Amino acid sequence: MKIDLVHLTKRFFYALDFRPLHQKQIVTAKSVLSEPEFALWSSMRLGDKRHSLKVLARFSALLPQASVAERRAVLLHDVGKLQSDLGILMRVVATIIGPRNARLAAYHDHERIGATMLKKIGSEEQTYRLVGADFSADSDPTSSMANTLAALRRADKI
């Protein structure tokens, strides 16, 4: 497993910002997400919500023609981290030592878990497949899903 220390350091210090979201940020999320998705997004940790909004802004600049389903996936790309219920320091530990127990494994498997959560609440297929990075059935690496996931991952690299 390759660890990107610069990325992790930025994410760590960014997660220490405990100021409440501005109403405009909440309105942005609400305008993109369905009602059940917004409820799920609202249950995420403050740092994850703030991060998702930043990633959405970067993603929108990279892929301005993105569909609503794709933008939903961007806002919810870390929703599976809810299951592990790890705080900031334990996330650092999980990243360094790997999936040594159920909670750490859930943290590492957050994409698949998030996709399952979204499927259960009725999200569009494109949304939960992007969150889960699940499009192995698409044989073309230049497919729309692959391009969208690449843009999401670039936007996520803060």
N, C-alpha and C positions, 0 to 999 in steps of 0.2 A: 504494500500500500504506500503510495507516494503522498507525503504531507506537504502542502503548500503553506509554509510558515507565514509568508507575507499576507496571504488571504486570511488565514486563521487569526492572525494578530489584528487585522482590520476588523474582522467580524467580532472578535472578542471585545474590543474597545467600543465598537458600534453598539453592541448588546448592553453596554453599561449605561446607555442613555435611557433613563427612566421617566423622562418627561412624557406627559400624556400626548396622544396624537391630536393634531388639530382637527377641527370639525371638517375642514376641506378634505383631509386625508381619508376620513371615515366615509364621507360622501363619495369620494372617488371609488373606494372599494365597493360601496353599496351600489353604485351605478353600473359596475361591471358584473358583480356576482348575483346569482339567483338568491332567493330568500334563504333556502336551506344552506347554501354555500356561504352566505354572509354570516349566518349563525355559527357555522363551523369556523370561519375565519375569525370571528369575534372571540372565540374561545381560545385562540392561539395566544402564546405569550406576547407581551408588548414588543419585545425585540424582534420577534418573528414577523409580526404585523408590519412594523416599521421597515424591516428588511424587504418584505414582499412588495411594499409600495415603491421602494427604491428600485428593486429589480424590475417592476412593471414600467417605471419611467425609462429605465435603460433599454428594456426590451422594446418598448414602443418606438424609441429612436432607431433601433436596429431593424425593426420590422413594423413600420407604420401601417401596413395593410393587414395586420394580424386580425383574425376573427375574434369575436367575443369569446368563443370556447377556448381559444389559445390564450387570450388575456386572463381568463379565469384560471387556467392552469398555472400561469405565472404567479398570480396572487396566492394560489394554494399549493405551490410546489413543495413547501415544507410542512404542510398540515399533518403529515404522518408523524412528525416529531411529538405531537400531542400524546401519543401512546406511551412513549418512553418516559415522559414527565421529568426530563432532566433539566436542571438549572444550568447556568452559564459555566460554572466550574466543572460540573460533571460532564458537560458536553466536551470540554477540553480533554478531560480524562478519557472519555469514550473515543475521541479522535485519536489519541495517542496510543491507548492500549488495545483498542479494537473491541469486538463483540464478545466480551468474556462472561456476561450473564444476560438474562432475559431483557432487562431494561437497556443495556448497552447494545444488544443485538437489535432491539426495536429501533433504537436511534439510527443505527447503520442501515436498517431496512426501511427507513421512513418513506422512500418513494413508493415501494410496493404497498405499504400500509396505507399511505395517503390515497393511492389510487383505489384501493378497496373501500375506504371510507367514502370517497366521492361517488363511487358506483352505487353504494348502499343508499345514498341520499338522492339519487336520481340525476347526477351530473351527466352532461353529454359525454358520449363515448370518447370524442377527441380530447376532452378535458382530462378525464381520468387516465387515458392512455398516455398523454404527455406527462402527467404528474408521475406515472409509474414507469416512464421511459419504455413503454411496452408497445412496440410496433415491429417486433421481430418478423411478423408475417409480411411486412412490407419489404420485399427483397431489394428494392432500389435504394441505395444509400443516399441518393439525391432527392428522395421523395419529399413531399411537403412536410410530413411529420418529422423527418430527419433534419430538415432545414430549420424548422421551428424549434426543435429541441436544441439544436446547436446555438441558435440565437438566445434561447432561454439560459443555457449554460454560460454563454458569454456574458449575458446581463447579470448572472448570479455571481460572477467572479469580481467581487468588489475589492 
